[in-house]
Amino acid sequence: MPHTHSRYQQDLGFTDGIVSYSTSEIMGIASAGGPTALIRNAAGDIAVNVPVSTTATLSVNLFNTVLLRTGFMEDTQNIFGSTFGSGLGGIAAGSSGLPGTGVPASAEPQGRPGSVALGDGFILPGSPQPVSAMAALQEITPRSGLKLKGFKPLAIAVKYKVLTGAMTALTCRVDSTKYVNGVANAITSVLASGANGLVNVSAATPYVTTVAIPNAVAYQVADLTDLWFEIGVQSPAGNTFQLYGVRMLVEFNYN
């Protein structure tokens, strides 16, 4: 059977992706008190330690260890010859006939927009294919946006210890930072700073607290963008905090 210049482009992502960030990928920045530091409590027990009487921010870039994608046009396998787009074997033209604009095509989410309750990945407000009600000829209307690829964050599990006594303050947040040449950084709050479920009660054993990301309703397709997760810690005299790392649960679609 001959080979074809085509790609398999699935619509649905998988919802069981896990990305882990260890202590070596977490930046501890103290604004008051002693510096944060890696500490070895025992074999296999390594943490970032916030010492007593310290105000610190523990930060990790959630985009640092994952493959990002910006979306891709669908391959309908119905255009032939060298008169399209950039030529034989190249990029096909779009509906305008201009080279390199891709081929709009039909895809299942346009006909079956999905469910907010089920969170099935089809609810994509505004970027790039808005959900709409079923309309005449909608199922055969060409797709007007890229097929979403890459991943979208769903939740973050935080692994930590609160030692000796409660922290004066313990919060976490998620922020998106967009970089454009010659323009001030555009910073958008994704998860507002707050306790967000973090338990601030002294215990000898670690906590593993899952923090949902409420605004992760779309795949992360913006290039030159960072997604920062931060934990704010203010430790009183006599009490310390230790962070073992974080785990991000994601829905992903790389096919």
C-alpha positions in Angstrom: 0.0 0.0 0.0 1.5 3.4 -0.9 2.3 6.0 1.7 0.4 9.3 1.8 1.3 12.8 3.1 -1.2 12.8 5.9 -1.5 12.9 9.7 -3.9 11.2 12.1 -5.6 14.0 14.0 -7.8 12.8 16.8 -10.4 15.1 18.4 -10.6 13.8 21.9 -7.8 14.2 24.4 -6.9 11.8 27.2 -7.7 13.0 30.7 -5.1 10.9 32.7 -1.9 12.9 32.0 0.4 13.5 35.0 3.3 16.0 35.0 5.5 16.0 38.2 7.8 18.8 39.4 10.4 17.8 42.0 12.2 20.0 44.5 15.0 20.6 42.0 12.5 22.5 39.7 11.0 24.7 42.5 12.5 28.2 43.1 12.4 29.4 46.7 12.6 33.2 47.0 12.7 34.6 50.6 11.8 38.2 51.0 12.4 38.2 54.8 14.1 35.9 57.2 16.4 33.1 56.3 16.9 31.7 52.8 15.0 28.6 51.6 17.1 25.5 51.0 16.9 21.9 50.0 16.9 19.6 53.0 17.3 15.8 53.3 15.2 14.5 56.1 16.0 10.9 55.2 16.7 8.7 52.2 14.1 9.5 49.5 12.8 12.3 51.7 14.0 15.6 50.1 12.1 18.9 50.4 12.5 22.6 50.0 12.6 24.0 53.5 11.3 27.4 54.6 13.0 28.1 58.0 11.5 29.8 61.0 10.5 33.5 60.9 10.6 33.7 57.1 8.4 35.0 54.3 9.0 33.1 51.1 7.5 32.4 47.7 7.9 28.9 46.2 7.4 29.0 42.4 7.4 26.6 39.6 6.7 27.2 35.8 4.1 24.6 34.9 5.1 24.9 31.2 8.7 24.1 31.9 8.7 20.3 31.4 5.9 19.7 29.0 5.6 19.9 25.2 3.3 22.7 24.2 1.5 22.9 20.8 -0.3 25.8 19.2 -2.9 23.8 17.2 -3.0 22.3 13.7 -5.2 22.3 10.7 -7.0 19.1 9.8 -5.8 16.9 7.0 -8.8 16.1 4.8 -6.8 14.1 2.3 -8.8 15.5 -0.6 -6.4 18.0 -2.3 -3.9 16.8 -4.9 -1.3 18.3 -7.3 1.0 21.2 -7.1 -1.4 24.1 -7.8 -2.4 24.3 -4.1 -0.7 26.2 -1.4 3.1 26.0 -1.4 3.3 23.3 -4.0 3.6 19.5 -4.3 4.2 18.0 -0.9 3.8 21.3 0.8 1.2 23.2 2.8 -2.3 23.2 1.2 -4.2 26.5 0.6 -7.2 27.5 2.6 -10.6 28.7 1.5 -9.1 32.0 0.3 -6.7 30.2 -2.0 -3.7 31.8 -0.4 -0.7 29.6 0.2 0.1 28.2 3.6 -3.2 29.0 5.3 -4.3 25.3 5.7 -7.4 23.4 4.8 -10.5 24.1 7.0 -12.3 20.8 7.6 -15.1 19.3 9.6 -14.7 17.8 13.0 -17.0 16.1 15.5 -17.1 18.9 18.2 -18.9 21.3 15.8 -21.8 18.9 15.5 -21.7 17.7 19.1 -20.4 20.5 21.2 -20.1 18.5 24.4 -21.1 19.1 28.0 -19.9 21.4 30.7 -21.1 18.9 33.3 -19.1 16.1 31.7 -16.1 18.3 30.9 -15.4 16.2 27.8 -13.0 18.7 26.2 -15.4 20.2 23.6 -16.3 23.3 25.7 -13.8 25.8 24.2 -15.1 29.3 24.6 -13.7 31.6 22.0 -10.3 29.9 21.4 -10.4 28.8 18.8 -13.8 27.2 18.0 -16.7 28.6 20.0 -19.5 26.2 21.0 -22.8 26.8 19.3 -26.2 25.2 19.0 -26.9 22.7 16.2 -27.8 24.6 13.0 -28.6 23.8 9.5 -25.7 22.2 7.6 -23.5 22.6 10.7 -22.2 19.1 10.6 -20.8 19.6 7.1 -19.6 23.2 7.6 -15.8 23.4 7.4 -13.9 24.0 10.6 -12.9 27.6 11.0 -10.2 27.1 13.6 -7.2 25.0 14.4 -7.7 21.5 15.8 -6.6 21.9 19.5 -3.4 20.1 20.5 -1.1 19.9 23.4 -2.6 19.9 26.9 -4.8 21.8 29.4 -4.2 21.7 33.1 -6.9 20.4 35.3 -5.6 20.3 38.9 -2.4 20.6 40.9 -1.6 18.3 43.9 0.7 19.9 46.5 2.9 17.7 48.7 4.1 19.5 51.8 4.6 19.5 55.6 3.5 22.0 58.2 5.9 21.4 61.1 5.7 22.4 64.8 2.8 24.8 64.4 0.6 26.5 61.8 2.1 29.0 59.4 1.2 32.7 59.9 0.0 32.6 56.3 -0.2 29.8 53.7 -1.6 30.5 50.2 -1.2 29.5 46.6 -2.0 31.0 43.2 -1.7 30.4 39.4 -0.8 33.2 36.9 -0.3 33.3 33.2 2.5 35.5 31.8 2.5 36.4 28.1 5.7 37.7 26.5 5.7 40.1 23.5 8.8 41.8 22.1 8.9 45.4 23.2 5.7 45.2 25.2 5.2 44.9 29.0 4.5 41.4 30.2 0.7 40.6 30.2 0.0 38.8 33.5 -3.4 37.2 33.9 -4.6 35.6 37.2 -5.8 32.0 36.5 -6.3 31.0 40.2 -6.6 33.9 42.7 -4.3 33.9 45.7 -5.8 32.2 48.7 -5.8 29.1 50.8 -7.4 27.2 47.9 -7.8 24.1 50.1 -4.3 24.0 51.5 -4.4 22.7 55.1 -2.5 24.9 57.6 -2.4 22.6 60.6 0.8 21.2 62.2 1.4 17.5 61.5 4.3 15.2 61.5 3.1 13.5 58.3 2.9 15.2 54.9 -0.3 16.6 53.3 -1.2 16.0 49.7 -3.8 18.6 48.8 -5.4 18.8 45.3 -6.1 22.3 44.0 -8.5 22.5 41.1 -7.7 25.1 38.3 -11.1 26.7 37.7 -10.2 28.6 34.5 -8.6 25.7 32.6 -11.4 25.4 30.1 -9.2 25.5 27.0 -6.0 23.9 25.8 -2.9 26.0 26.4 -2.1 27.0 22.8 -0.6 30.5 23.2 3.1 30.6 22.3 5.6 32.5 24.4 3.5 32.1 27.6 4.5 30.8 31.0 2.1 29.4 33.6 3.4 30.0 37.2 2.2 28.1 40.3 3.2 29.8 43.5 3.0 29.0 47.2 3.2 31.9 49.6 4.6 31.0 53.1 5.0 33.1 56.2 6.5 31.1 59.0 6.4 32.3 62.6 9.2 31.8 65.1 9.7 28.1 65.9 7.6 26.7 62.9 8.9 25.5 59.5 7.4 24.5 56.2 8.6 21.9 53.7 7.5 21.4 50.1 8.1 18.1 48.4 6.9 19.1 45.0 3.8 19.4 43.0 2.0 17.2 40.5 -0.2 18.6 37.6 -3.1 16.6 36.2 -3.7 17.4 32.6 -5.9 16.5 29.6 -3.6 16.0 26.6 -3.9 15.4 22.9 -0.7 15.1 20.9 -2.1 12.9 18.0 
